[in-house]
């Protein structure tokens, strides 16, 4: 989130001063974006992968700092909950075998985490939500001991006028659960993609990413179970939104804006519009100021760090969001946050190739805004709830809006994603073939989990079946076989 968090209490004046500094950051960014040549350069791909640590019983292992200390991988860091780690994967030029390199990068990281975790009787699970989690695993004691997380938890609690509750209604089952701790958010783990974008291309590519997110999510769902209930195909979406934001107020006019959302309109004003919206709509949570005067830095021809803006942006979790980075001469990225972790390195690389290839092709044709934004928003939540069975709206070349089930839509869109990647000289055809095969078979990570659980549950109580299912999941994931090829458990 930018600045280091070195204290936990703040005075009211500090929030006011931080808000003023955010306005200076926005003004500096506006001038920077007007600077000839700023942010241009080679497109690149990066990613962050969130991981879960588990013990020999497939239950969460709350030893992230211990495992991190054993690791020799500088890409690793702790995450919100004590059973989470995050791997900040290296950036690659968006060319050639970028997505194959991403797969190898993920595989190397997993091998190292497995080695370090094994020293303490543990293992690593790459899955959107650990299906073996229980409510007691997500109380305050689960939070990683860090000033950053303590401050964030306290700040989010200040926004809630009443105790928070989860109410996630699945197709067959429902979860109602008290949720006072930000640690519930830590149950959701993802593969977050970063795509470097030139400022002049930001509107078209961001809108294209927004439109591409629903089909990419529908074919990539991997989080169907939470606290022992079968809920959405990507329950992670509902969990993250409800765990962070306060319950809906009776008076909607005075309800705070959701900090986790898909957005509310197509973008027209570039990245600056999104940064400005985040500052205008959302009050600061962590008012720590840097020493830098961003306006003076820009006026002197320098490159500002904009640390307050980056810190604030790190507390607004739109599913696709802009990133300003002063590295490499300064640039903008789109962070794509909707895809879950897992099931395998090759599946995640395939998901990334499909999402980004499709976005590149849609941006070139400026297709996104042919669809009403509310339809794109509805697509996102339908994809999260129903996966490949979701009915999605899609604009066709003639200007009509089609209604297609996600499996059929993904099958139609894979060639378009292939064209998008070929346009930037990326070869990911074998990975896109995996996406096509997954859509044809209907076997996503979420569907495999649900089908495997149903088979095991015919012989075992649910909690035992969940542990057995996760053990089978881990066996297949270690082989790095695409999930559509995984067999269901055999009953002895």
N, C-alpha and C positions, 0 to 999 in steps of 0.2 A: 504493500500500500504506500510506497514512497518513503516518507520520513520514518525514522526510528521512533518507537513509542517508549519514552523513558520515564513517564510518570502517569498517574492514574486519576488525579483530581484537577479540576479546572474551574476557574471563576467565570461569572457571566460575561465580564468584559472580554475574556479571551475568545468566547464564541463570536462576539461582535467584531473584534479585531481580525479574527480568522475569516469572517465573511467579507470584510473589506479587502483582505489580501486575495481572496478568491476572485473578486472583481478585477483586481490588478492582474491576476493570472490570465483571466479571460481577455483583457485588453492586450496583454503581451502576446497571447496566442494569436489573436486577430492580426496583429502587426507581423508576427512571424509567418503566418500563412500567406500574407501578401508579399513576402520577400521572394523575389525571383529565384526559382530553382529549389526552394525549400521542400524537403520531403520527397524529391524525385530520386530515382535510382532503381536498382534491381529489386523486383518483388521477391519476398522471402516467406518461408513457412516456418512456424515454430509451434510449440505445444507445451502444455502443462498437464501432467497426469497425476491424479489423486489415487492413492492406494489404501487398502485396508490390511492391517496386520491381524492374524488369527492364531489361536493356539491349536494344540493337537486335537481338540474337540470341535474345531471349526467355530469357536466362539471368539469374540473380539479380544485381542491381546493389547492391553494398554501400556505398551513399552516403546512408544515412538522415539523418545530421546535416547533410550538405551540402544535400540537398533541403529539409530542414526550415528551414534558414537562408534559403533562397530563397523559401520560402512566406510568404504574408501571412495565413495562416489560424491564428488562435489556438487552434483546436480540435485541432490536430495535435501529436503528441509522438512521440518515438522509442519503439521496442519492443525486445524482447530481441535479435534478430539485426539485423545492420547493413543488411539489405535489407528490414526491416520498419518501417512507421509505424503509428500508431494514431490514429484520429480520435474524439474524445469529442464525440458529437453532442448537440445541445441537447435539453433535456427539454420535452415538450409535455403539456398537459392531456389526459387520456384522454377525449376527446370530439370530436364533429364529424369533421373530416378529419385526425385525428392521424396516421394511417398514410400518407396522401398527403403530409402535411408531412414525415414521416420520409423518404419517397422523395426529395423535393426537397432535403432536408438532405444526403442521401447524394450525390446528383448534383452538388450544389454543391461538396462536399468533393473529389470525384473530379476535377472540372474543374481545381481549384486544384492538386491534387497532380500531375496530368498536365502542367500548365503548368510547375511548378517542376522536375519530373523531366526534361522535354524540354530544359531549359537545359543538361543534362549528358548528353544523348543517351539518356535513359531514358524509361520509361513506367510505368504502374501496372497491376498485375493484381489483380483482386478474385476470389480463388479459394481454396478451402479449403486446398489444398497446391499449390505450384508443381510442375507435372509435369516440369519440366526440371531440378529439383534433382539434384545429385550429392553423394555422401558428403563430398567435399572442401569443399563449400559450407557444411558444418555443423560444422566443427571449431572449436576454441577461438577462432581468429582471427575467426570470424564474429560473435562477441558484441559488441554495442554497448559502447563504452568508458564504463562507468558503475559507480560503486561499488555501486549497488543490485544490478546483475546479477552483479557479481563476488562479492558477499557471498552472494547467493542460490545461485550455482553451487557455491561452496565448502560452503555449508550442506547442500545436497542430496547432495553427494559424501560428506559425513560420515555420512549415513544408509545408504550402500551398503557392505555388507561385502565385496562382490565386484564385479568389473567388470560393467557393465550391458550387456545385449544386447537388441536388438529381435528379436522372433520373431512376425511378423504373417502369419497364414495366410489368404490370400484363397481365393476359390472355385477359381481355376485356377492361381494363382501364389503363391509364398511369399517373404518377405523375412527373411533372417537377417543382422543387421548389428551390429557393435560400436557401443555408444552410451554413451560415457563423458562426453559433454558435454551440458549443459543446452540448448545451442544447437539440438539436435534438436527440442526442444519448440517453438522459434521457427518451425519449418517449418509449424506448424498455425495457420491464421488463421481468425478467427470473427467473427460478428456477435453481440455479447452484449447482450441486452435487459434493461432495468431497469424493473420495474413497482412503483410505490409502493403499499404495502398498509397498511391500518389494523391495529394490533396485534390487535384482536379477530377479525379476518378471516384472520389469518395461517395458521392450521392448514389451513382448508378450501382456501384459494387455493394454498398451497404444495403440498398433496397433489394438487390438480387440475393444477398445472403439471407435477408429476412424471408423472402419467398422460398428459397431453397431449404430453409431450416425444417419445415414440416415433413417433406418427403424423406429428407436425410434422417430425421429423428424416427419416423415411422419404421424405417428399415433397420434402424440401429438400436431400438429399445432394449433395455437390459436391467430394468428395475421393477419387477412386478410384485415384489413381496416386501412388506415392512411390518415389523412387530407381529409376525405370525399371520398376517392377513394378505390375501391376494387382492390387489387393488388395481391401480392403473398399470398398463404395460410399461410406462415410464413414470412410476410413482415419485421418482426424484423431483420432477417438476412441481407437483402439488406439494410435496413435503417442503421443498426449499422456499416456495412462496409463502406457505402458511407458517413455517417456523420463523421466518424473518419479519414478516409484516403483521401488524396488529389486526385483530378481528375487525370486520366491517362495522363501522359505527352506524347507529340508527340514523344519525344525521349525516348523510353522505357528503353534504356540502362542506362539512368541517372535518371529514376523515382525512388523515394524512395520505399523501400519494404513495402508492406501492413502490417500495425500493427494489422489488423483484418483479419484473414485468416484461412483456414482449414489446411494449411501446404502443403508441396510439395513432400514428400517422406515417405515411411515406416521407422520407427525408428529402428536403429541398434546399436546405441551407448549409450543406457540408458538415464536416465533423464539428465545427464551431457551434452549430445549432444544438447538437447533442450535449456537448460540454456545458453550454449555457443553460440548457434545460435542467441538467443535473444540479447546477448551482442554484437556479431559480426555484425549483420545485422542492428540493430536499434540503432540510436544515443540516448543518454540520454535526457530525457525531464526535469527531476527535479533533479539537481545535489547536493543533500544534503547528506553530509557524517556523519557517526556515529563516536563515539569515539573509538569503538572497532578495534583492529588490528586482523583480522580474522585468518591470518596465524600464528601469535604468539599464539592465543587461541588454535588452533588445535595442534600445536607443543607441547603445555603444557598439552595436553590431555583433553582440555575443549571442550565445545560444542558452536561453534560460532553462533551468531544471523544472520549473513549475511544480514544485514539490507539494504545495498545498492543493493544487488542482488534482494531482495524481493521488494524493491521500484521500481526498473527498470522493473521487471517482471510484476508488477502491471500496467505498461503502454504498455504492449504488449498483445493484446487480442485475441490470437488464440482460436478457438472454443473449443478445448481441450488443456489444458496446464498443465505443471508440477508446483507443489508447494513444496517449502521447508519450513518446520515448525520446529523451535527449541523446541517446546513444547513436552511433554511426551517422553523425552529422545532423541528427534530429529527424524524426519521421512519425507518421501515423500508422496505426494498425487497427484492424477490426478483430476483436476478440469474440470468438464463437463459443458460447458456453453451454449449448443445449445437449451435446452428445454425452452419453454416459461413459464411464470407464468400462472396459472389457468388451466381449469376453476374452479375446486373444489379441496379441500384437498385430497379427495379419488382419483380423476383423476391424480393429481400430484404424489401421492404415487405409483399409478399404472404405470405411465410413468417411474418413477425412478426404480421400480422393474424390468420392462421390459428391460430398457437400461443396467442396471448393471448385471442382470442375463444373458442377452445375451452376454455381454462382457466377463463374467467369463467363459461361455461355449466356446466361440470362442477362448479365450486365451488358454484354456486347450488343444484344438485341433490344435492350431496354424494355423487357417484357413485364417486369414486376408490377409497375403501376397500372397495367391494364386490369388488374384485379383490385376491387375495393379493399382497402387495408383491413377492414373488419373481417373480411373473408380470409385474409392471410393469417390474422390473429386467431380466428376460429380454427383454421387448419392446424395451427401449432398445438392447441389444446386437444383437439381430436386425435392428432397423431400421438400425443403423449398418453392419452387414455386408451386408445384402441390399437395402436401400432399399425400393422399392415392391413388390419380390417377397417381402419378409419375411412370415412368418406370425405374426400378432399376436393375443394374447388380449385380449378386451374384455368388460366387464360389460354385460349388457343390462338393460332395465327390469324384467324378471321375476326378476332375481337369478341367471340363468344366466351362464356364461362362454362367449362365442363365440370361435371361431378363424377369423379372416378374413385374407386377404392384404391387405397394406397399401394397395394401390391401391383395393380395394373399400371398406376401412374409411375411408380418407380421403374417398372420395366420399360415404359415409354421414354423415361428421362435418362436412363443410363447412356444411350448413344449421344444425347446432348451433353452430358457430363464429359464423355470421351472427347467430343469436339472442343469443349472448353479447355481441357487440359492440353490437347494437341495444339491449340492456338498459342500456347506459351511454351511449346516444345517439351512438354512433360509426357513421359510414357508411363502410364499406370493401368494399361489394359487388363493385365491379369487380376489386379485388385478390383477393377470395375466388374469383371466377370464374377467375382465373389458376391458383389452386391446384387447382380442380376440373378444369380443362383439362389441367393437368400430370399429374394422377393418371389421367385418362382416356387420355392419349396414352402414358403411361409414360416420357416423356422428361424426366427430371430433369437437372440439370447433370452429375451423375456419369455417367448413361447416355449423354448426348451426347458427353462426353469419350471414353468407352470405344468407342462406335460410330464416332466420327470417327477415333480412333487405329487401329482395326481396318481402316478403309477406306484410310487413308494408309499403313499398314504393309504393305499388299499390294504397294506400289510402292517403299517406302523402308525403310532400317534403322530400328530403333525410336527411337534418339536423334534422328535427323533427323525422323521422323514426329511425335515429341513436340513438337519446336519448331514444326513446321508446324501441328500441332493447336492449340497455344497461340496462335499468330498468328491463326488463324481465330477462336478463342474471343474474343480481344480485339476483333477487328473487329465481331463480333456484339454484344459487351457494350457497345461504344461507342454502338450504336444504341438501347440500352435496350429492346430487344424481349424479351419473356418467353422463356425458354429453350425452352419446348415448341414455339415457332415457328421455332427455328433450323434451317436446312437442314444436311445433312451436306456435307462437302467434296466437290467434284467432281474427278474425276481427269482430267488432261489427257493 
